[in-house]
Amino acid sequence: MSLQFLSQCLEAYYGKKTIILIDEYDVPLENAYLRGFYQQMADFVCSFFEAALKTNSSLEFAVVTGCLRVSKESIFTGLNNLKIISILNEKYDEYFGFTEKEVQKICEDFQLFDKYNIFRDWYNGYIFGRANVYNPWSVIQFMDDLQENPNCFPRSYWANTSSNSIVRKLIERADDSIKGEIEHLIDGRTIEKPIYEDITYDEIYSTMDNIWNFMFFTGYFRKVEERIDNNDIRWITMCLPNREVRYIFREKVMTWFQEKMQEKDLTNLYTAFVNKKCETLEKELSEIMFETISSMDENESYYHGLVAGLLSPMKGYRTKSNREAGKGRSDLFIKPVSRRKQAFVVEFKVAKRPRELEKKAEEALKQIQDRQYAAELLDDGYEYVGRYGIAFCGKDCLVKFQE
């Protein structure tokens, strides 16, 4: 009864009915769901809101904000005259974030208009109703950092927010189809999903479509177009809106996939690597890549990070990345703790077509030889140094070994 009582006190003092603003009403529900006491929280919030918003004679009106539409949520079943405004509505669409003119004005006010293109590339791109808006939190944070250092680089200020736990749930439940859709998004392509505006937290994980829904309404995607099918279901074609969200998908999501991989038994991978079983190593790496996600613009750094992350936990060996050696910079050193065992230099190459894999693997071995990458290991007391040339093309790989 606390909000109702406060409203009555304010009306008695000021002679006016009160306006109640409740921000992020669904955060307690999300936390309760993730921690296993959703129904208890829903029951509490239901009675809390009914007293404040339905049976409150001192109320003028109320505004309640949250990520999920409220019409099916049980906590609102007792309320009357609800007006639902989502990011798909045109009314108030510009107020879900900063408009382009507002961000330009911010840059002018701080005399940093030369940074405007960075704001646009990183934090723009959300379509709410018909308005194109920027992420206000990230705009404010980046401008604040620029006050301290005008040459600082933009970053993903949104990457560690609580809603990312939903993205992680998506990864945990991802099958081959979902992984393919995530790869499409990272590559700058679109996916199409049915949109239901009235799901609840209790229903988010019941189907994968509901998780995509939640992510759409919490701002992970930009609406490209929409249609209504013959069953009156609304379909939204969506993509990643900007570099900030792409970073979340590319870095955070890929990291979570790699963590899933490290939970696997990698004994066969390690045994094949140490015993120089190239075909087995190819098979193990390919299977792992089919279970993770990748991107059309994969480069050496992607594969480098993947393999380094997989080999780092190998007992009895230390993995060193990008060490200065010989006449250049090797990709990986795999050094046994005992110098009586064989150490390894690994060089990666990326092929544009599968038929080029063998040629690229040979190029990697030749680069190790020509640039004397093994010199540091030999100088460090390792008598036996093996050389791996590994070529990748998408989720295929070819491994060559040379003593």
VENZIMO-V793456 format. One record per residue. N is the residue number from 1. SS is DSSP state (alpha for helix, beta for strand, coil for the rest). PHI is phi in degrees with one decimal (* if undefined). Layout:
BEGIN
n:N ss:SS phi:PHI
n:N ss:SS phi:PHI
END
This chain:
BEGIN
n:1 ss:coil phi:*
n:2 ss:alpha phi:-63.2
n:3 ss:alpha phi:-68.0
n:4 ss:alpha phi:-62.9
n:5 ss:alpha phi:-64.1
n:6 ss:alpha phi:-61.9
n:7 ss:alpha phi:-62.0
n:8 ss:alpha phi:-64.4
n:9 ss:alpha phi:-65.1
n:10 ss:alpha phi:-64.9
n:11 ss:alpha phi:-66.2
n:12 ss:alpha phi:-63.3
n:13 ss:alpha phi:-79.3
n:14 ss:alpha phi:-93.6
n:15 ss:coil phi:74.6
n:16 ss:coil phi:-133.8
n:17 ss:coil phi:-69.4
n:18 ss:beta phi:-95.7
n:19 ss:beta phi:-112.3
n:20 ss:beta phi:-109.4
n:21 ss:beta phi:-114.1
n:22 ss:beta phi:-121.2
n:23 ss:coil phi:-97.7
n:24 ss:coil phi:53.5
n:25 ss:coil phi:-58.4
n:26 ss:coil phi:-90.9
n:27 ss:alpha phi:-61.2
n:28 ss:alpha phi:-60.5
n:29 ss:alpha phi:-68.7
n:30 ss:alpha phi:-62.9
n:31 ss:alpha phi:-62.5
n:32 ss:alpha phi:-65.5
n:33 ss:alpha phi:-64.7
n:34 ss:alpha phi:-66.2
n:35 ss:alpha phi:-107.4
n:36 ss:coil phi:89.5
n:37 ss:coil phi:-131.1
n:38 ss:alpha phi:-60.3
n:39 ss:alpha phi:-64.3
n:40 ss:alpha phi:-61.7
n:41 ss:alpha phi:-67.4
n:42 ss:alpha phi:-60.8
n:43 ss:alpha phi:-63.7
n:44 ss:alpha phi:-64.6
n:45 ss:alpha phi:-62.2
n:46 ss:alpha phi:-59.5
n:47 ss:alpha phi:-69.0
n:48 ss:alpha phi:-61.7
n:49 ss:alpha phi:-72.4
n:50 ss:alpha phi:-63.0
n:51 ss:alpha phi:-67.1
n:52 ss:alpha phi:-79.3
n:53 ss:alpha phi:-116.0
n:54 ss:alpha phi:-110.1
n:55 ss:coil phi:-97.3
n:56 ss:coil phi:-99.6
n:57 ss:coil phi:-73.6
n:58 ss:coil phi:-93.4
n:59 ss:beta phi:-93.2
n:60 ss:beta phi:-82.4
n:61 ss:beta phi:-162.9
n:62 ss:beta phi:-136.0
n:63 ss:beta phi:-122.7
n:64 ss:beta phi:-121.0
n:65 ss:coil phi:-117.0
n:66 ss:coil phi:-176.2
n:67 ss:coil phi:-80.8
n:68 ss:coil phi:-101.0
n:69 ss:coil phi:-63.5
n:70 ss:coil phi:-95.2
n:71 ss:coil phi:-62.9
n:72 ss:coil phi:-100.8
n:73 ss:coil phi:-69.6
n:74 ss:alpha phi:-60.4
n:75 ss:alpha phi:-69.2
n:76 ss:alpha phi:-107.9
n:77 ss:coil phi:-64.0
n:78 ss:coil phi:-89.5
n:79 ss:coil phi:-95.3
n:80 ss:coil phi:-113.2
n:81 ss:coil phi:58.9
n:82 ss:coil phi:-80.3
n:83 ss:coil phi:-109.5
n:84 ss:coil phi:-95.7
n:85 ss:coil phi:-127.5
n:86 ss:coil phi:-107.9
n:87 ss:coil phi:-69.7
n:88 ss:coil phi:-87.4
n:89 ss:coil phi:-80.4
n:90 ss:coil phi:-81.6
n:91 ss:coil phi:-69.4
n:92 ss:coil phi:68.1
n:93 ss:alpha phi:-59.7
n:94 ss:alpha phi:-72.6
n:95 ss:alpha phi:-90.9
n:96 ss:alpha phi:-81.8
n:97 ss:coil phi:-170.8
n:98 ss:beta phi:-83.3
n:99 ss:beta phi:-81.7
n:100 ss:alpha phi:-61.4
n:101 ss:alpha phi:-62.7
n:102 ss:alpha phi:-67.3
n:103 ss:alpha phi:-69.3
n:104 ss:alpha phi:-61.6
n:105 ss:alpha phi:-66.5
n:106 ss:alpha phi:-59.7
n:107 ss:alpha phi:-63.6
n:108 ss:alpha phi:-66.1
n:109 ss:alpha phi:-61.8
n:110 ss:coil phi:-95.8
n:111 ss:coil phi:55.5
n:112 ss:coil phi:-132.5
n:113 ss:alpha phi:-66.7
n:114 ss:alpha phi:-67.0
n:115 ss:alpha phi:-94.0
n:116 ss:alpha phi:-59.1
n:117 ss:alpha phi:-61.2
n:118 ss:alpha phi:-67.7
n:119 ss:alpha phi:-56.9
n:120 ss:alpha phi:-65.6
n:121 ss:alpha phi:-68.6
n:122 ss:alpha phi:-92.4
n:123 ss:alpha phi:-124.5
n:124 ss:coil phi:-94.3
n:125 ss:coil phi:106.4
n:126 ss:beta phi:-85.8
n:127 ss:beta phi:-109.0
n:128 ss:beta phi:-113.6
n:129 ss:coil phi:63.1
n:130 ss:coil phi:-114.3
n:131 ss:beta phi:-91.3
n:132 ss:beta phi:-96.1
n:133 ss:beta phi:-128.2
n:134 ss:beta phi:-101.6
n:135 ss:coil phi:-70.7
n:136 ss:alpha phi:-65.9
n:137 ss:alpha phi:-60.4
n:138 ss:alpha phi:-69.6
n:139 ss:alpha phi:-60.3
n:140 ss:alpha phi:-64.7
n:141 ss:alpha phi:-64.9
n:142 ss:alpha phi:-67.3
n:143 ss:alpha phi:-62.9
n:144 ss:alpha phi:-64.2
n:145 ss:alpha phi:-64.8
n:146 ss:alpha phi:-66.5
n:147 ss:alpha phi:-66.4
n:148 ss:alpha phi:-81.5
n:149 ss:coil phi:-145.3
n:150 ss:coil phi:-61.7
n:151 ss:coil phi:-104.9
n:152 ss:coil phi:-69.4
n:153 ss:coil phi:-91.6
n:154 ss:coil phi:-68.9
n:155 ss:coil phi:-149.1
n:156 ss:coil phi:-88.8
n:157 ss:coil phi:-72.7
n:158 ss:coil phi:-90.5
n:159 ss:coil phi:-66.5
n:160 ss:coil phi:-110.1
n:161 ss:coil phi:-78.6
n:162 ss:coil phi:-64.3
n:163 ss:coil phi:-66.2
n:164 ss:alpha phi:-65.3
n:165 ss:alpha phi:-63.2
n:166 ss:alpha phi:-68.8
n:167 ss:alpha phi:-62.0
n:168 ss:alpha phi:-64.5
n:169 ss:alpha phi:-61.2
n:170 ss:alpha phi:-59.8
n:171 ss:alpha phi:-65.3
n:172 ss:alpha phi:-63.0
n:173 ss:coil phi:-101.8
n:174 ss:coil phi:-70.9
n:175 ss:coil phi:-101.4
n:176 ss:alpha phi:-60.2
n:177 ss:alpha phi:-65.3
n:178 ss:alpha phi:-65.2
n:179 ss:alpha phi:-60.5
n:180 ss:alpha phi:-62.8
n:181 ss:alpha phi:-69.0
n:182 ss:alpha phi:-63.8
n:183 ss:alpha phi:-62.4
n:184 ss:alpha phi:-57.5
n:185 ss:alpha phi:-64.7
n:186 ss:alpha phi:-63.0
n:187 ss:coil phi:-77.5
n:188 ss:coil phi:89.9
n:189 ss:coil phi:-92.7
n:190 ss:coil phi:-115.3
n:191 ss:beta phi:-131.0
n:192 ss:beta phi:-119.9
n:193 ss:beta phi:-137.0
n:194 ss:beta phi:-71.8
n:195 ss:beta phi:-116.4
n:196 ss:coil phi:-120.7
n:197 ss:coil phi:-84.7
n:198 ss:coil phi:-119.5
n:199 ss:coil phi:-77.3
n:200 ss:coil phi:-116.6
n:201 ss:alpha phi:-61.7
n:202 ss:alpha phi:-66.4
n:203 ss:alpha phi:-109.3
n:204 ss:alpha phi:-53.5
n:205 ss:alpha phi:-93.2
n:206 ss:alpha phi:-70.4
n:207 ss:coil phi:-141.8
n:208 ss:alpha phi:-66.3
n:209 ss:alpha phi:-58.7
n:210 ss:alpha phi:-67.0
n:211 ss:alpha phi:-67.1
n:212 ss:alpha phi:-59.0
n:213 ss:alpha phi:-56.6
n:214 ss:alpha phi:-59.3
n:215 ss:alpha phi:-65.5
n:216 ss:alpha phi:-65.7
n:217 ss:alpha phi:-75.6
n:218 ss:coil phi:-95.7
n:219 ss:coil phi:99.8
n:220 ss:coil phi:-79.2
n:221 ss:beta phi:-127.7
n:222 ss:beta phi:-104.5
n:223 ss:beta phi:-75.2
n:224 ss:beta phi:-95.5
n:225 ss:beta phi:-160.8
n:226 ss:beta phi:-144.0
n:227 ss:beta phi:-151.3
n:228 ss:beta phi:-116.2
n:229 ss:coil phi:-86.9
n:230 ss:coil phi:-66.1
n:231 ss:coil phi:-97.4
n:232 ss:coil phi:63.7
n:233 ss:coil phi:-89.7
n:234 ss:beta phi:-87.1
n:235 ss:beta phi:-114.5
n:236 ss:beta phi:-115.5
n:237 ss:beta phi:-87.8
n:238 ss:beta phi:-134.3
n:239 ss:beta phi:-145.4
n:240 ss:beta phi:-74.4
n:241 ss:coil phi:-80.3
n:242 ss:coil phi:-162.9
n:243 ss:alpha phi:-70.1
n:244 ss:alpha phi:-63.6
n:245 ss:alpha phi:-70.7
n:246 ss:alpha phi:-61.8
n:247 ss:alpha phi:-60.9
n:248 ss:alpha phi:-57.3
n:249 ss:alpha phi:-69.3
n:250 ss:alpha phi:-71.4
n:251 ss:alpha phi:-93.2
n:252 ss:alpha phi:-65.3
n:253 ss:alpha phi:-65.2
n:254 ss:alpha phi:-64.8
n:255 ss:alpha phi:-63.1
n:256 ss:alpha phi:-64.8
n:257 ss:alpha phi:-63.1
n:258 ss:alpha phi:-65.1
n:259 ss:alpha phi:-63.7
n:260 ss:alpha phi:-63.4
n:261 ss:alpha phi:-64.9
n:262 ss:alpha phi:-71.2
n:263 ss:coil phi:-77.5
n:264 ss:coil phi:-75.5
n:265 ss:coil phi:-79.6
n:266 ss:coil phi:-100.9
n:267 ss:alpha phi:-57.8
n:268 ss:alpha phi:-63.1
n:269 ss:alpha phi:-63.3
n:270 ss:alpha phi:-64.5
n:271 ss:alpha phi:-62.5
n:272 ss:alpha phi:-64.7
n:273 ss:alpha phi:-65.2
n:274 ss:alpha phi:-67.8
n:275 ss:coil phi:-91.1
n:276 ss:coil phi:60.8
n:277 ss:coil phi:-91.3
n:278 ss:alpha phi:-61.9
n:279 ss:alpha phi:-65.1
n:280 ss:alpha phi:-65.9
n:281 ss:alpha phi:-63.1
n:282 ss:alpha phi:-57.9
n:283 ss:alpha phi:-61.0
n:284 ss:alpha phi:-64.6
n:285 ss:alpha phi:-64.0
n:286 ss:alpha phi:-63.5
n:287 ss:alpha phi:-62.5
n:288 ss:alpha phi:-65.5
n:289 ss:alpha phi:-66.2
n:290 ss:alpha phi:-71.5
n:291 ss:alpha phi:-92.3
n:292 ss:coil phi:-106.6
n:293 ss:coil phi:-117.5
n:294 ss:coil phi:-143.6
n:295 ss:coil phi:-141.0
n:296 ss:coil phi:-63.6
n:297 ss:coil phi:-101.6
n:298 ss:coil phi:-57.4
n:299 ss:coil phi:-129.8
n:300 ss:alpha phi:-57.9
n:301 ss:alpha phi:-63.4
n:302 ss:alpha phi:-63.4
n:303 ss:alpha phi:-67.3
n:304 ss:alpha phi:-56.7
n:305 ss:alpha phi:-63.6
n:306 ss:alpha phi:-63.7
n:307 ss:alpha phi:-69.4
n:308 ss:alpha phi:-59.9
n:309 ss:alpha phi:-65.1
n:310 ss:alpha phi:-73.0
n:311 ss:alpha phi:-85.6
n:312 ss:coil phi:-57.2
n:313 ss:coil phi:-78.0
n:314 ss:coil phi:-62.4
n:315 ss:coil phi:-67.0
n:316 ss:coil phi:84.9
n:317 ss:beta phi:-136.0
n:318 ss:beta phi:-117.5
n:319 ss:beta phi:-103.4
n:320 ss:beta phi:-119.1
n:321 ss:beta phi:-106.4
n:322 ss:coil phi:48.5
n:323 ss:coil phi:-88.8
n:324 ss:beta phi:-65.7
n:325 ss:beta phi:-154.2
n:326 ss:coil phi:54.9
n:327 ss:coil phi:-102.7
n:328 ss:beta phi:-170.5
n:329 ss:beta phi:-129.4
n:330 ss:coil phi:-75.8
n:331 ss:coil phi:-75.0
n:332 ss:beta phi:-139.2
n:333 ss:beta phi:-111.6
n:334 ss:beta phi:-112.9
n:335 ss:beta phi:-112.1
n:336 ss:beta phi:-70.9
n:337 ss:coil phi:-63.6
n:338 ss:coil phi:-89.3
n:339 ss:coil phi:-76.4
n:340 ss:coil phi:-80.2
n:341 ss:coil phi:-91.5
n:342 ss:coil phi:-79.1
n:343 ss:beta phi:-95.4
n:344 ss:beta phi:-137.3
n:345 ss:beta phi:-111.2
n:346 ss:beta phi:-123.5
n:347 ss:beta phi:-123.6
n:348 ss:beta phi:-108.9
n:349 ss:beta phi:-137.5
n:350 ss:beta phi:-115.9
n:351 ss:coil phi:-101.3
n:352 ss:coil phi:-78.6
n:353 ss:coil phi:-133.4
n:354 ss:alpha phi:-56.3
n:355 ss:alpha phi:-68.3
n:356 ss:alpha phi:-92.9
n:357 ss:alpha phi:-60.2
n:358 ss:alpha phi:-63.5
n:359 ss:alpha phi:-60.4
n:360 ss:alpha phi:-68.0
n:361 ss:alpha phi:-63.8
n:362 ss:alpha phi:-64.6
n:363 ss:alpha phi:-60.8
n:364 ss:alpha phi:-64.3
n:365 ss:alpha phi:-63.9
n:366 ss:alpha phi:-64.2
n:367 ss:alpha phi:-64.8
n:368 ss:alpha phi:-59.2
n:369 ss:alpha phi:-70.7
n:370 ss:alpha phi:-63.1
n:371 ss:coil phi:-97.0
n:372 ss:coil phi:56.2
n:373 ss:coil phi:-63.5
n:374 ss:coil phi:-77.6
n:375 ss:alpha phi:-57.4
n:376 ss:alpha phi:-65.0
n:377 ss:alpha phi:-66.6
n:378 ss:alpha phi:-63.9
n:379 ss:alpha phi:-66.4
n:380 ss:coil phi:-84.9
n:381 ss:coil phi:100.4
n:382 ss:coil phi:-85.0
n:383 ss:coil phi:-77.0
n:384 ss:coil phi:-115.4
n:385 ss:beta phi:-126.5
n:386 ss:beta phi:-95.7
n:387 ss:beta phi:-124.1
n:388 ss:beta phi:-108.3
n:389 ss:beta phi:-112.2
n:390 ss:beta phi:-121.2
n:391 ss:beta phi:-110.7
n:392 ss:beta phi:-122.6
n:393 ss:beta phi:-146.3
n:394 ss:coil phi:62.2
n:395 ss:coil phi:-105.5
n:396 ss:beta phi:-104.3
n:397 ss:beta phi:-146.6
n:398 ss:beta phi:-137.4
n:399 ss:beta phi:-115.7
n:400 ss:beta phi:-121.4
n:401 ss:beta phi:-127.8
n:402 ss:beta phi:-143.6
n:403 ss:coil phi:-73.5
END
